[in-house]
Amino acid sequence: MENNVDFLIERMTDKQEQEAFKYVEKLAVIGGDEVYTKTLDLLKSEDWEVSSLAAKVLSKLDRRNEALDMLMELIHDRGNVTRSGELVEALDSFDLSNCFVDVLRIYLFGSYKASALAKVYLDHTEFDITPRVVKKARKHWSHYQNNVKRDEAYDIKAREVQEIFRDLEDLFS
């Protein structure tokens, strides 16, 4: 019973379960197509706790990067802004090298937790950067500038983003 994927998912998603993370680990160890498919479906759950647990399982699977697009889509969904921090936390185990624009968007538009985690990823991830990526990132920065209140928090972000863009420009000069 302990290796039955449906049983483990049931235990992991049970609201009364005190050790849900134990089942996350067990599912990750089993891995394979069945675990991947079922946890990918759970990632879309309206219940943020279930979605977060599914993201944690997916982050530990060999096929995790196949789920990255869906995870990013959920993170960027404005309806998920209050729960996105939990999902962004799971990104730690994914290959984000091709996700600079996505991570910058999370930094700019995410909740406090999501934004703070995204800043860590921006500071410590080796991204594959091209002039096109920089252009897309600048577009999102411009959108942010035009749609937020200009306060102290904005000033801090502006300094940090301008520093990021200076570093990127140095790559191509």
C-alpha positions as CSV (number, residue, x, y, z in Angstrom):
1,M,0.0,0.0,0.0
2,E,2.9,2.4,0.8
3,N,4.1,2.3,-2.8
4,N,0.6,2.7,-4.3
5,V,0.7,6.1,-6.1
6,D,-3.0,6.8,-5.6
7,F,-2.8,6.0,-1.9
8,L,0.2,8.3,-1.4
9,I,-1.5,11.1,-3.2
10,E,-4.6,10.6,-1.1
11,R,-2.5,10.8,2.0
12,M,-0.5,13.8,0.8
13,T,-3.6,15.8,0.0
14,D,-5.6,14.8,3.1
15,K,-6.2,18.0,5.1
16,Q,-5.9,16.0,8.4
17,E,-2.5,14.6,7.4
18,Q,0.2,16.0,9.7
19,E,3.1,14.6,7.7
20,A,2.2,15.5,4.1
21,F,5.8,16.1,3.2
22,K,6.6,12.5,4.0
23,Y,4.3,11.6,1.1
24,V,5.9,14.2,-1.1
25,E,9.2,12.4,-0.6
26,K,7.8,8.9,-1.2
27,L,6.1,10.0,-4.4
28,A,9.4,11.6,-5.6
29,V,11.3,8.4,-4.9
30,I,8.8,6.4,-6.9
31,G,8.8,8.9,-9.7
32,G,7.9,7.8,-13.2
33,D,5.2,8.7,-15.6
34,E,2.3,8.0,-13.3
35,V,3.5,10.2,-10.5
36,Y,4.5,12.9,-13.0
37,T,1.0,12.9,-14.7
38,K,-1.0,12.8,-11.5
39,T,1.0,15.5,-9.7
40,L,0.9,17.7,-12.8
41,D,-2.9,17.5,-12.6
42,L,-2.7,18.4,-8.9
43,L,-0.6,21.4,-9.7
44,K,-3.7,23.0,-11.3
45,S,-5.7,22.5,-8.1
46,E,-7.7,25.4,-6.7
47,D,-6.5,24.4,-3.3
48,W,-3.2,26.2,-2.9
49,E,-1.9,23.7,-0.4
50,V,-2.4,20.8,-2.8
51,S,-0.9,22.8,-5.7
52,S,2.1,23.6,-3.5
53,L,2.6,20.0,-2.5
54,A,2.4,18.9,-6.1
55,A,5.0,21.5,-7.1
56,K,7.3,20.1,-4.5
57,V,6.8,16.6,-5.9
58,L,7.4,17.7,-9.4
59,S,10.5,19.6,-8.4
60,K,12.1,16.4,-7.3
61,L,11.3,14.3,-10.4
62,D,13.6,13.6,-13.3
63,R,11.0,15.1,-15.7
64,R,10.6,18.3,-13.6
65,N,11.6,20.7,-16.4
66,E,8.8,19.4,-18.5
67,A,6.4,20.9,-15.9
68,L,8.2,24.2,-15.7
69,D,6.0,26.0,-18.3
70,M,2.8,25.0,-16.5
71,L,4.4,26.1,-13.1
72,M,5.4,29.4,-14.6
73,E,1.9,29.9,-16.0
74,L,0.4,29.3,-12.6
75,I,2.8,31.7,-10.9
76,H,2.1,34.5,-13.4
77,D,-1.7,34.1,-13.2
78,R,-2.9,37.2,-11.3
79,G,-5.5,35.1,-9.6
80,N,-2.7,33.2,-7.8
81,V,-0.7,36.2,-6.6
82,T,-1.4,35.4,-2.9
83,R,-0.2,31.8,-3.2
84,S,2.5,32.2,-5.7
85,G,5.3,32.4,-3.1
86,E,4.8,28.7,-2.3
87,L,5.0,27.9,-6.0
88,V,8.1,30.1,-6.6
89,E,9.8,28.3,-3.7
90,A,9.6,25.1,-5.7
91,L,11.5,26.7,-8.6
92,D,14.7,26.2,-6.7
93,S,15.0,22.7,-8.1
94,F,14.3,23.6,-11.7
95,D,16.7,24.6,-14.5
96,L,15.9,28.3,-14.8
97,S,18.7,29.1,-17.2
98,N,16.2,30.0,-20.0
99,C,13.7,31.7,-17.7
100,F,15.3,35.1,-17.1
101,V,12.2,37.1,-18.3
102,D,9.9,34.9,-16.2
103,V,12.0,35.3,-13.1
104,L,12.2,39.1,-13.6
105,R,8.4,39.2,-14.0
106,I,8.0,37.4,-10.8
107,Y,10.4,39.8,-9.1
108,L,8.4,42.8,-10.5
109,F,4.8,41.6,-10.1
110,G,4.9,38.9,-7.5
111,S,3.8,38.9,-3.9
112,Y,6.4,39.8,-1.3
113,K,7.6,36.2,-0.8
114,A,7.6,35.5,-4.6
115,S,9.4,38.7,-5.3
116,A,12.1,38.1,-2.6
117,L,12.7,34.5,-3.9
118,A,12.8,35.7,-7.5
119,K,15.5,38.3,-6.5
120,V,17.6,35.4,-5.1
121,Y,17.2,33.5,-8.4
122,L,18.1,36.6,-10.3
123,D,21.3,37.1,-8.2
124,H,22.4,33.4,-8.2
125,T,21.3,31.8,-11.4
126,E,23.3,31.6,-14.6
127,F,20.8,32.6,-17.3
128,D,21.2,32.2,-21.0
129,I,20.9,35.8,-22.1
130,T,20.5,37.1,-25.6
131,P,19.8,40.7,-26.9
132,R,16.2,39.5,-27.5
133,V,15.8,38.3,-23.9
134,V,17.1,41.7,-22.7
135,K,14.6,43.5,-25.0
136,K,11.7,41.4,-23.6
137,A,12.8,42.1,-20.0
138,R,12.9,45.8,-20.7
139,K,9.4,45.6,-22.0
140,H,8.2,44.1,-18.7
141,W,10.2,46.7,-16.8
142,S,8.5,49.4,-18.8
143,H,5.1,47.9,-18.1
144,Y,5.9,47.7,-14.4
145,Q,7.0,51.4,-14.3
146,N,3.8,52.5,-15.9
147,N,1.5,50.6,-13.6
148,V,2.8,50.9,-10.1
149,K,2.8,53.6,-7.4
150,R,6.1,55.5,-7.3
151,D,7.0,55.0,-3.7
152,E,10.0,53.9,-1.7
153,A,9.5,50.2,-2.7
154,Y,9.5,51.3,-6.3
155,D,12.7,53.2,-5.8
156,I,14.4,50.2,-4.4
157,K,13.2,47.9,-7.2
158,A,14.2,50.6,-9.8
159,R,17.8,50.7,-8.5
160,E,18.1,46.9,-8.5
161,V,16.6,46.5,-11.9
162,Q,18.7,49.2,-13.4
163,E,21.8,47.5,-12.0
164,I,20.7,44.2,-13.6
165,F,20.2,45.9,-16.9
166,R,23.7,47.6,-16.6
167,D,25.2,44.2,-16.0
168,L,23.4,42.7,-19.0
169,E,24.5,45.6,-21.3
170,D,28.1,44.9,-20.2
171,L,27.7,41.4,-21.6
172,F,26.9,42.7,-25.1
173,S,29.3,45.7,-25.2
